[in-house]
Amino acid sequence: MDVLRWKTQDSILLTKASKRSPLILRMVILILSIISALFIFSICINQTHKFPQFNPLRIQTMDHRTQLCRDAPVQDLDLPYLHFPQPQTFSRQECGCNPVLYFAIVSMQRSGSGWFETLLNSHMNLSSNGEIFGPRERRNSSSVIYQTLDKVYNLDWWSSASKNDCSAAVGFKWMLNQGLMEYHEEIRDYLNRRGVSLIFLFRRNLLRRMVSLVANSYDKDVKLLNGTHKSHVHSPQEAKVLARYKPTLNVTVLVSNLKSAEQMVTKALERFKSTRHILLYYEDILTNRTYFLPPQKLVDVQEFLKLPTRNLTSLQVKIHSGPLSQQINNFDDVRKALEGTPYQHFIHSRDSKL
């Protein structure tokens, strides 16, 4: 019994050591586990670099190129936006492996889009097919819109602007109120999936656009040019006849109408910001325009469309030019209505030559 009660100094040390050992053991195991995890992680990282990386551009290129055009020279950055269509209505023949860029001019009525499209169509390698979604039956649903777009981008849409086999850029004009905003989600997905580039064209001075809208609506009913309505003219004489009419603007709804147009533009830019696009303003294209050198904005848009730069021309003649005081019948009332609003600068803008 005495032996059982007796504890030597050595036994005390052993007893204390045994109490600490589980904690030390757990610490050692934890450290070894961390080291092992780091080692395994480093091996996985090294193995990952041995495999080819996923390149979404390459995947999209597989969809765009035909087997015969697999070796067509295309820069990597352009892969998602250049296509090799195979039309059903004709053969592209020797131009079959020339890449084609798909585009759409997004605009609003009386914003210079008709004139701008004639400029683009003066380029020998571009075809823009006008307002294909003007008729309602072509925009009754997203599926109908898809069918029309497929026909245009497959080069099977015929118009007077079609250059067919050797077009390097093909597109059309799309107004915001022609189904574009109504089915914006479906259309945005289509444009991104097909690699379609957008050219936004708007007017800075929305008051001038309103003058043109009212005057054009008036001429649809009156037909000032010998009983014929023309939205665009090709001679100074015709422009002078149409410009004689000075519309009277409804000042009661003037500010709200300008605000509505402004908000429509803002919404369009926001809803289609994920697309490849360029933003142009009608007034900027006219600035410093000469007969010998194209303005920088037209150079920019040709580069955007992957086209060789040309001096673009149009036969259209501007109808409404000069100061607004000479174009609006109730100009004083309009000026008073816009004073103190965000739109008063439209009255005083320095664009009398536009």
C-alpha positions as CSV (number, residue, x, y, z in Angstrom):
1,M,0.0,0.0,0.0
2,D,2.9,2.3,0.8
3,V,4.3,1.7,-2.6
4,L,1.0,2.6,-4.3
5,R,0.9,5.9,-2.5
6,W,4.5,6.8,-3.2
7,K,5.1,9.0,-6.2
8,T,8.7,9.7,-7.3
9,Q,9.7,12.8,-9.2
10,D,10.2,10.8,-12.3
11,S,6.7,9.5,-12.2
12,I,5.3,13.0,-11.7
13,L,7.1,14.2,-14.9
14,L,5.8,11.2,-16.9
15,T,2.3,11.9,-15.7
16,K,2.4,15.5,-16.8
17,A,3.9,14.6,-20.1
18,S,1.2,12.2,-20.8
19,K,-1.5,14.9,-20.2
20,R,0.2,17.2,-22.8
21,S,0.8,14.6,-25.4
22,P,-2.7,14.6,-27.0
23,L,-2.6,18.4,-27.6
24,I,0.9,18.2,-29.1
25,L,-0.1,15.3,-31.2
26,R,-3.1,17.1,-32.6
27,M,-0.9,20.1,-33.4
28,V,1.5,17.9,-35.3
29,I,-1.3,16.3,-37.3
30,L,-2.8,19.7,-38.2
31,I,0.5,21.0,-39.4
32,L,1.1,17.9,-41.5
33,S,-2.4,18.2,-43.0
34,I,-1.8,21.8,-44.0
35,I,1.5,20.9,-45.6
36,S,-0.1,18.0,-47.5
37,A,-3.0,20.2,-48.7
38,L,-0.6,22.8,-50.0
39,F,1.4,20.2,-51.8
40,I,-1.7,18.7,-53.5
41,F,-3.0,22.1,-54.5
42,S,0.4,23.0,-56.1
43,I,0.3,19.8,-58.1
44,C,-3.3,20.6,-59.4
45,I,-2.3,24.1,-60.5
46,N,0.7,22.7,-62.4
47,Q,-1.5,20.1,-64.1
48,T,-4.1,22.7,-65.1
49,H,-1.5,24.7,-67.0
50,K,-0.7,21.6,-69.1
51,F,-4.1,21.6,-70.7
52,P,-5.2,24.1,-73.4
53,Q,-7.2,27.1,-72.1
54,F,-10.8,27.6,-73.2
55,N,-11.1,30.4,-75.8
56,P,-14.8,31.4,-76.5
57,L,-13.7,33.3,-79.6
58,R,-12.3,30.1,-81.1
59,I,-15.6,28.4,-80.4
60,Q,-17.6,31.1,-82.1
61,T,-15.3,31.0,-85.1
62,M,-16.1,27.4,-85.6
63,D,-19.7,28.4,-86.0
64,H,-19.0,31.2,-88.5
65,R,-16.6,29.6,-90.9
66,T,-17.4,26.9,-93.4
67,Q,-15.0,24.0,-93.9
68,L,-13.8,25.5,-97.2
69,C,-13.0,28.8,-95.5
70,R,-11.3,27.5,-92.5
71,D,-8.0,29.1,-93.5
72,A,-9.4,32.5,-94.3
73,P,-7.2,35.2,-92.7
74,V,-9.1,36.7,-89.7
75,Q,-7.6,38.5,-86.7
76,D,-8.4,37.0,-83.3
77,L,-10.2,40.1,-82.1
78,D,-12.5,40.0,-85.2
79,L,-13.4,36.3,-84.9
80,P,-16.8,36.7,-83.3
81,Y,-18.0,39.4,-85.8
82,L,-16.9,38.2,-89.2
83,H,-19.0,35.6,-91.0
84,F,-19.0,33.4,-94.1
85,P,-22.7,33.2,-95.2
86,Q,-23.9,30.7,-97.7
87,P,-27.0,32.2,-99.4
88,Q,-29.7,29.9,-100.9
89,T,-30.7,32.3,-103.6
90,F,-27.3,32.8,-105.4
91,S,-23.7,31.7,-105.2
92,R,-21.0,34.0,-103.8
93,Q,-18.5,32.2,-106.1
94,E,-15.0,33.6,-105.8
95,C,-16.1,35.8,-102.9
96,G,-17.4,32.8,-100.9
97,C,-14.5,33.0,-98.4
98,N,-14.5,36.8,-98.0
99,P,-15.7,37.6,-94.5
100,V,-18.9,39.6,-94.0
101,L,-19.7,41.8,-91.0
102,Y,-23.3,42.0,-89.9
103,F,-24.6,45.4,-88.7
104,A,-27.8,47.4,-88.0
105,I,-28.3,51.1,-88.0
106,V,-30.4,51.9,-84.9
107,S,-32.1,55.3,-85.0
108,M,-35.3,57.3,-84.7
109,Q,-37.4,58.8,-87.5
110,R,-36.1,62.1,-88.8
111,S,-32.7,61.7,-87.3
112,G,-30.7,61.7,-90.5
113,S,-30.6,57.9,-90.8
114,G,-31.9,57.9,-94.5
115,W,-29.1,60.3,-95.5
116,F,-26.6,58.3,-93.4
117,E,-27.6,55.1,-95.1
118,T,-27.1,56.5,-98.6
119,L,-23.6,57.5,-97.5
120,L,-22.8,54.0,-96.4
121,N,-24.3,52.4,-99.5
122,S,-22.0,54.5,-101.6
123,H,-19.2,52.2,-100.4
124,M,-18.7,49.5,-103.0
125,N,-18.3,46.8,-100.3
126,L,-21.4,47.5,-98.2
127,S,-25.1,46.8,-98.5
128,S,-27.7,48.4,-96.2
129,N,-31.3,47.3,-97.0
130,G,-33.4,50.1,-95.6
131,E,-36.2,49.9,-93.0
132,I,-37.0,46.2,-93.3
133,F,-39.1,46.2,-90.2
134,G,-41.4,49.1,-91.3
135,P,-44.3,46.7,-92.2
136,R,-45.9,45.4,-89.0
137,E,-46.2,41.8,-90.2
138,R,-42.4,41.5,-90.0
139,R,-42.3,42.4,-86.3
140,N,-45.4,40.7,-84.9
141,S,-43.3,38.4,-82.7
142,S,-39.7,37.7,-81.8
143,S,-39.7,34.5,-83.9
144,V,-40.9,36.5,-87.0
145,I,-38.1,39.0,-86.4
146,Y,-35.6,36.2,-86.1
147,Q,-36.7,34.8,-89.5
148,T,-36.3,38.2,-91.2
149,L,-32.9,38.8,-89.6
150,D,-31.6,35.3,-90.7
151,K,-32.7,36.1,-94.2
152,V,-30.9,39.5,-94.3
153,Y,-27.7,38.2,-92.8
154,N,-27.7,35.1,-95.0
155,L,-27.6,37.6,-97.9
156,D,-31.0,36.3,-99.2
157,W,-32.7,39.6,-98.7
158,W,-33.0,41.5,-102.0
159,S,-33.2,45.3,-102.2
160,S,-31.9,48.0,-104.6
161,A,-28.9,48.3,-102.2
162,S,-27.9,44.6,-102.4
163,K,-24.4,44.1,-103.7
164,N,-24.7,40.4,-103.0
165,D,-21.7,38.1,-103.7
166,C,-18.8,40.5,-102.7
167,S,-20.4,42.5,-99.9
168,A,-18.0,42.8,-96.9
169,A,-20.7,44.4,-94.6
170,V,-24.5,43.8,-94.8
171,G,-27.2,45.3,-92.6
172,F,-30.3,47.5,-92.5
173,K,-31.9,50.4,-90.7
174,W,-33.9,49.7,-87.5
175,M,-36.1,52.4,-85.9
176,L,-36.6,52.2,-82.1
177,N,-40.4,51.9,-82.5
178,Q,-40.2,49.0,-85.0
179,G,-40.2,46.2,-82.5
180,L,-36.7,46.8,-81.3
181,M,-37.7,48.1,-77.8
182,E,-40.7,45.8,-77.5
183,Y,-38.6,42.6,-77.9
184,H,-35.4,44.1,-76.7
185,E,-34.3,41.1,-74.6
186,E,-34.8,38.5,-77.3
187,I,-33.2,40.8,-79.9
188,R,-30.2,41.6,-77.7
189,D,-29.6,37.9,-77.3
190,Y,-29.8,37.3,-81.0
191,L,-27.5,40.2,-81.8
192,N,-24.9,38.9,-79.3
193,R,-25.2,35.3,-80.4
194,R,-24.8,36.2,-84.1
195,G,-22.1,38.8,-83.6
196,V,-24.1,41.7,-85.0
197,S,-22.6,45.2,-84.7
198,L,-24.9,48.2,-84.0
199,I,-24.5,51.7,-85.2
200,F,-26.5,54.1,-83.0
201,L,-27.4,57.3,-84.9
202,F,-29.3,60.0,-83.1
203,R,-29.7,63.8,-83.2
204,R,-28.4,66.0,-80.5
205,N,-30.9,68.7,-81.1
206,L,-34.2,67.0,-80.5
207,L,-36.2,70.2,-81.3
208,R,-34.9,70.2,-84.9
209,R,-36.0,66.5,-85.1
210,M,-39.5,67.5,-83.9
211,V,-39.7,70.2,-86.6
212,S,-38.8,67.7,-89.2
213,L,-41.3,65.1,-87.8
214,V,-44.2,67.6,-87.9
215,A,-43.3,68.9,-91.4
216,N,-43.0,65.4,-92.8
217,S,-46.3,64.4,-91.3
218,Y,-47.9,67.5,-92.9
219,D,-46.5,66.6,-96.3
220,K,-47.9,63.1,-96.1
221,D,-51.4,64.6,-96.2
222,V,-50.8,67.7,-98.4
223,K,-48.1,66.3,-100.8
224,L,-46.5,69.6,-101.7
225,L,-44.3,68.2,-104.5
226,N,-46.9,68.0,-107.3
227,G,-49.1,65.6,-105.3
228,T,-46.3,63.3,-104.3
229,H,-45.0,62.8,-100.8
230,K,-41.3,62.7,-100.4
231,S,-39.5,62.1,-97.1
232,H,-36.1,62.8,-98.8
233,V,-35.3,65.0,-101.8
234,H,-32.4,65.1,-104.2
235,S,-32.5,68.7,-105.5
236,P,-32.3,72.1,-103.9
237,Q,-35.6,73.1,-105.6
238,E,-37.5,70.3,-104.0
239,A,-36.0,71.1,-100.6
240,K,-37.0,74.7,-101.0
241,V,-40.6,73.8,-101.7
242,L,-40.9,71.6,-98.6
243,A,-39.1,74.1,-96.4
244,R,-41.8,76.7,-97.1
245,Y,-44.0,75.0,-94.6
246,K,-43.3,76.2,-91.1
247,P,-45.0,74.0,-88.5
248,T,-46.7,75.2,-85.4
249,L,-45.6,73.2,-82.4
250,N,-47.9,72.4,-79.5
251,V,-46.1,74.1,-76.6
252,T,-48.4,72.4,-74.1
253,V,-46.8,69.0,-74.6
254,L,-43.5,70.3,-76.1
255,V,-41.3,69.6,-73.0
256,S,-42.9,66.2,-72.3
257,N,-42.4,65.2,-75.9
258,L,-38.7,66.2,-75.9
259,K,-38.2,64.3,-72.6
260,S,-39.9,61.2,-74.0
261,A,-37.6,61.2,-77.0
262,E,-34.6,61.7,-74.8
263,Q,-35.6,58.9,-72.5
264,M,-36.1,56.6,-75.5
265,V,-32.6,57.1,-76.6
266,T,-31.2,56.5,-73.1
267,K,-33.2,53.3,-72.7
268,A,-31.9,52.0,-76.1
269,L,-28.3,52.7,-75.2
270,E,-28.8,50.9,-71.8
271,R,-30.6,47.9,-73.2
272,F,-28.1,47.2,-75.9
273,K,-24.9,48.2,-74.2
274,S,-23.7,44.6,-74.2
275,T,-23.5,44.5,-78.0
276,R,-20.6,45.7,-80.1
277,H,-21.6,49.2,-81.0
278,I,-20.6,52.7,-82.0
279,L,-22.5,55.9,-81.1
280,L,-22.9,58.7,-83.7
281,Y,-24.7,62.0,-83.8
282,Y,-26.1,63.5,-87.0
283,E,-24.7,66.9,-86.2
284,D,-21.2,65.5,-85.7
285,I,-21.2,63.9,-89.1
286,L,-22.0,67.2,-90.8
287,T,-19.3,69.1,-89.0
288,N,-16.3,70.1,-91.1
289,R,-17.5,68.0,-94.0
290,T,-15.8,68.7,-97.3
291,Y,-15.9,67.4,-100.8
292,F,-12.4,66.0,-100.7
293,L,-12.0,64.4,-97.2
294,P,-14.6,62.5,-95.2
295,P,-15.3,63.7,-91.7
296,Q,-13.6,61.8,-89.0
297,K,-16.9,60.2,-87.9
298,L,-17.3,58.6,-91.3
299,V,-13.8,57.3,-91.1
300,D,-14.5,55.9,-87.6
301,V,-17.6,54.1,-88.8
302,Q,-15.8,52.5,-91.8
303,E,-13.1,51.2,-89.5
304,F,-15.8,50.0,-87.1
305,L,-17.3,48.0,-90.0
306,K,-13.9,46.6,-91.0
307,L,-14.0,48.4,-94.4
308,P,-11.3,50.2,-96.4
309,T,-11.8,53.9,-96.0
310,R,-13.5,55.7,-98.9
311,N,-15.0,59.2,-99.4
312,L,-18.7,58.5,-99.0
313,T,-21.2,60.5,-100.9
314,S,-25.0,61.1,-101.0
315,L,-27.3,62.8,-103.4
316,Q,-29.8,63.7,-100.8
317,V,-30.3,67.4,-100.0
318,K,-31.1,68.7,-96.6
319,I,-34.6,70.2,-96.3
320,H,-34.6,72.2,-93.1
321,S,-31.6,74.4,-92.6
322,G,-30.9,77.8,-91.1
323,P,-31.9,79.1,-87.7
324,L,-35.0,77.7,-85.9
325,S,-36.6,81.1,-85.8
326,Q,-37.1,80.8,-89.6
327,Q,-38.5,77.3,-89.4
328,I,-41.1,77.4,-86.6
329,N,-44.3,79.4,-87.1
330,N,-44.8,80.0,-83.3
331,F,-41.1,80.4,-82.5
332,D,-41.6,82.9,-79.7
333,D,-44.0,80.6,-77.9
334,V,-41.6,77.7,-78.2
335,R,-38.7,79.8,-76.9
336,K,-40.8,80.8,-73.8
337,A,-41.9,77.3,-73.2
338,L,-38.3,76.0,-73.2
339,E,-36.8,78.8,-71.0
340,G,-35.6,77.4,-67.7
341,T,-35.9,73.8,-68.9
342,P,-33.0,71.3,-69.7
343,Y,-33.9,71.9,-73.4
344,Q,-33.5,75.6,-73.8
345,H,-30.1,75.1,-75.3
346,F,-31.8,73.7,-78.4
347,I,-33.0,77.2,-79.2
348,H,-29.6,78.8,-78.8
349,S,-27.4,76.0,-80.2
350,R,-24.9,77.1,-82.9
351,D,-26.1,74.8,-85.6
352,S,-27.9,77.2,-87.9
353,K,-26.1,75.6,-90.9
354,L,-27.3,72.1,-90.0
